[in-house]
């Protein structure tokens, strides 16, 4: 499946990138006297484990349906997203705690060269966000979207560190804690992003009504099928990268049961051919007595 392969490649991209950046940030933070960079390294380290979870979720959620899971394994993906959010919250809490401790602890000013390191990191993480987010939209993967937001939150953390180090270096002695305040601010932003990632995954688990555009497309395609007069109820629930549909379709009341059955199958086949992201499609035939 091309979409699954694209999602897996995007996840490997995240794993490799986060591993390299965690090492760079950790070393630069240690030798450059910057806790904001060390905090950044902590987040990148949790991102590595989170990306491995996303990889597992994508692979598992795309396993074919079986007797115990007739609708497939797609619901594993938002569950993995919840765990990824847990990683984010944990890293934000650790960063906030250590930042508060460091604010009240005397330490040296950060090294000026750490700004060059941060500048390169910010550009790379924003690029990574754009790449992974584009793949998440193409594949309709909530777990991949969470992974993309990991990159964006990492970029914002790095921006906060850049500002904090700049203030500390520009104002000099007495402003060493600006670096730590920047890390504290970054932890708050990570928590906010955690909510943004968690909310749609929760909607997916709860079968929340979120797919008006897809419903409209289904109605348009349905009425293009010869013999389908109109559509009534249309319910959609997302599972992994697929959308399962329950649709009520109106046909002439005078046709036979066999003809109605054949029309339902024709409609199902047409919808799945025209809209490849659809999974199970259940058609309920409604008679139109006015014709």
C-alpha positions, 0 to 999 in steps of 0.5 A: 500500500503506497500510503502505508509505505509513505507513512513508514518512510516519514517515520524513519525520517523522524527517527534518524533526524531526532537521533542526530539532533539529540546528540548535537543538542546535548553536546552543544548544551553541555559544552556551551553552558545552555540548559535550554539546549539540554532541555531541547535534547531531552525533548528530541530524545523522547521524540525518538521513542515517540517516533518508534511508537508511531512506526509500530502504530502505523504498521499494526493499524494497517494489518488486515481484518481478521475474525476478532477484528472485522473492521481491521486494526486501525483504532490502534493508531489514535491509541498510539497517539495518546501514548505519544502525547504522554511522552510530550507531557512527560518531557515538558514536565521534566524540562519545566522542573529542571528549568525552575531549579536552574533559575535559582542556581548560579551558572555561567553565561551560554557560549555565543556559538550555541546560537549558530547551532540553534539556528541550524536546528530551527531550520531543520526542524521546521523543514521536518515538520513540513515533510511529515505533516504533508505525509500525514495529510496524504495518508490521513494518519493521526499518529503521523500528524502527532509526529509532525507536531513533535517537530514543530514543538521542537522548532519552537523550543529551539526558538525559545532557547535562541531568544533566551541565549541571545538575551543572556549574551546581550545583557551579560552578567546577571541575566544568565537565567534568561536561558532557563526562562526560555526553557520554561516557556518552551515546556508550556508550549509543548503542553499546549501542543500536546492538547492540540494533538490529543483532541483530534485523536480523542474525536477519532476514538469517540466517532466524532462527526468531523468529516463534512467534506468527505460526506459531501463528496460521497453524496456527489459520487453516489448520485452519479450512479445510475439508479441512485436517486438521492442519499439520506443518512451518511455516517463516517468513522475513521479507523487508521488511514481508512474511513468506514461509511454507513450510507442510506441511498434512495432508489425507486420503490418499484424495483425488485429486491434483487435490483436493489441489492445489485444497485447497492453493490454497484454504489459500494464499488463506485464509492471505493473506486472513486474515493480510495481512502474508504474502507467498509461501505455499508449501503442501506436501500431506501424506497422512493414512493413518489416515483 
